[in-house]
């Protein structure tokens, strides 16, 4: 027999508003991180380390390849009594794995070692975020009243576009 799904506890109104403000600030930081750790920045960094087009292809494909982890995250995350204990570590680890990436240009190690560290950090960072993404967006949808979702997510996307 299958165990029933747990329904997370609803926060009070002030906790919900605080969480939504933090979610919007998080979107700004998320957009900045993605802009600085992908695209032309990533290509230039890989080239600086002596990486080939194969390295560039591998590192830019990682987010797409790891997207399937959202299925696992959605299943596992529903077993937690509330959203925050599941979501917070994933978002924290996502950011922590980019600290070594930011330090790599300053460290005097072999370029191939830099590429290996970069690949490991990118894999772990995107893995962490994709595990918690489905539960994070469930959390947001639950916090935002149905009649305000368009306004909230429109403002959130405008903030992301402005930061990008």
N, C-alpha and C positions, 0 to 999 in steps of 0.2 A: 504494500500500500504506500502511496506517495504522500510525503509530508506536506501539509498545507504551506503555501507561501506566506511569509511574514510580511505584514504591512508596516512600514516604518512609521514611527511616531511623528505627528505633525508638530512643528515648532510653533511657538507663539508668534504673534504678528511682528514684534520687534526683532526677534531672531530671524524671521523670514526676510524682513527688509535688510537687515545687516548682511545676511547671506547673499542676497541679490546684488547689493552694492559691491561686495567682495567678488562676486561672479563677474560683474562688469569690469572691475579693475583687473581681475584675472584674465579676461579676454584681451585687454590691452597688452598685458605682459606676454600672454601666449602669442599674440600676433607679432610682437617685437622679437620674441625668441625664434619664431618660425622664420621671420625675415632675416635674422642674423645667422641662422644655422641651416639654412637651405638655400636653394637658388644660386645666384651668382657668388655669394659669399662662400658657400660650400665648394663650388667648382674652383674658385680661386685658391681656397685653402688646400684642396687636394692637389692642385697643380703646384702650389708652393712646396708641398711635401714630396713632390716627384711622382705623384700618383698618375696612373694612366686613365684613359677613358673608361676602362673596365671598373676602376675604383669609383669614378664619378657615377657610373650607371648603378653600381651596387648600392652606394650610399643614398642616391636619390630614389631608389626603388624600395628601400626599407619600409617607409611608412605604408606604402601600398601592400607590401607582402605581409606586414604585421597587422593589417586591418582586421584579419580574421579573428584576432584575439578578442575583439569586441563581443563575439558570441560567448566565449568563455567568461568574460567579465560580466556580461549580463546575467548569466546563470549563477555564478558565484556570488555576485553582489546582492542578489535577492535573498541570500541566506543571512545577511546581516540585519540586526534589529533596527538600525538606522543608517542613513546614507553616509554621514560624515566619517565614521570609522573605516569605511571601505574606500571612499573617494580621496580623502586627505593624503594617505600615504602614497597613492599613485601619482597624484599631482606633485607632491613634494619630491618624490624620486625622479620624476620627469625633469624637474629643474636642477636637482643635485647632479644628475649625470652630465649636465652641460657645464658645470664648473670646471672639470678637467678639460673639456673642449676649449673653454675660454683661456685656459692656462697653456695649452699646447704650443702656441706660437712663441711663448716665453721660455720654454724648456728646451735645453740643448740635448736632444736625443736624436737617434737615427730617424730619418724621415719615414722609413718603413714602420718603425715602432709608433711614430705619431699617427700614421694611417691606421694601424691596428687599434690603438687606443680610441681614435675617432670612431671607427666602425663599432667597437664594443659599446662605447657610450651612446651612440646614436641608436643602436639596436635596443639597449636597455631602456633608454629614455622613451622611445616610441612604444615599446612593449608596455611600459608602466602606464602611459597615458591611454593607450587603447584598451587596456584591461578595465579602466574605470570610466571611460567615456559614456557608455550606455546608461550606467547608473547615475552619473553626474547629470545627464540631460533629463532623466526621469525626475531627479531631485528638483531641477530647475522648473520643469513643467508642473510639478506638484506645488511649488512655492508661488508661482505666478498664477493669479486667478485667470480663468479662461477668457474673460472679456478684456484682459489686459495683455495677453500674450503677444499679440501683433505689435503693440506699442513697445513692450519690453524687448522683444527680440529684434525689432527694427532699430531701436536705440543701441542695442548691443552690437548689431552688425555695422551700424554707422560708426560707432566707436572703434571697432576693429579696422574698418576701412580708413578712418582718419589716422590711426597709428601706423598702418601699413604704408 
